[in-house]
Amino acid sequence: MENIVFDIISWVGLTICIGAFFIKDVFWLRLATLIGCSLLFVYYSHIAIPQGVISNLLVLLINAYYLMRFAKARKTANSDNAITPATTAVQAE
């Protein structure tokens, strides 16, 4: 039964990774790849295939890094566009 669960995890991960090739938005592409590679990482860790573990871990870390950069840039952009009480008073006049 345990092997069936890990086989399902691998098929879902593979499906998500392949499906990511059809995503045009970079954020969602990276997020899908991160999720898919996370699932494949779990699978390859379970069956002890070092090449699968290392390759999926690297792709996972690369996508996590760029998603964190995206989140940081978005946070910076939102704080730059934040409405302060002073700008609200100016807009009301």
C-alpha positions, 0 to 999 in steps of 0.5 A: 500500500505504501508503494502505491502512495509514493507511485501516486505522488510521483505521477502527480508530481510529474503531471504538474511539472509537465503541465508547467510547460503550458503556463505562460505566467512566470509566477505560476510556472515557478510555483507549479514547478516548485510543487511538482519537483517537491513531490518528485523529490519525496518520491526519489528520496523514498526509492533512494535514487540520488540523481532524482533527489539531487536534480529535483532538489536543485530545481526546487531550490532555484524556483524557491529562490526566484519566487522569494525574489518575486515576493520581495519585489512585489512587497517593495512595489506595494510599499512604494505605492502605499497610501499614507494619510498625507497623500490621502489629504492631498487627494481629498483637496 
